[in-house]
Amino acid sequence: MSLPRALLIGYGNPGRGDDGLGPAFAQRIADKKLPGLSVEIDFQLMADHSLTISQHDLVIFVDATVACDDPFIFTELTDVTPQNLGSHSVTPEAAMALSRLLFQTTPRAFVLGIAGDHVGEIEEGLSATALISLSLAEDFFVTWYKNCHGTKAQWIEDRH
């Protein structure tokens, strides 16, 4: 049995303070070279990501969040019906919907939102709060991925 093809997309703008949490997280995880995991880093989700998404069994979207009392949130996307579908504001739900529409695939998907304080301000670097959240999210994710990353057959079985 082969490992499921997993994709982590970390997105955000490192030039906007804590908005760079997605790319920072993705780089840390890429450096770990976890088996079966491909990592992409981008400024934002785009319709083009739907092709890459369609080629995987599991997708994890990682971005900064300010709407969170905890250091991070981690949720499975169970409804991939986007509120809107535009080319300038692609959400994880929209990217997944495009994958389903264009390529007839809907991989299992999760969203990891990492808490920060200074999202959107023009500044380089992460705040102290963001660095703590980043480390906690990283520890969680590595453990989750190693414990939950079984064979492709196990992923398919878990989905039903």
Secondary structure, 3 states (H helix, E strand, C coil): CCCCCEEEEEECCCCEEHHHHHHHHHHHHHHHCCCCEEEEEECCCCCCHHHHHHCCCEEEEEEEECCCCCCEEEEECCCCCCCCCCCCCCCHHHHHHHHHHHHCCCCEEEEEEEECCCECCCECCCCHHHHHHHHHHHHHHHHHHHHHCCCHHHHHHHHC
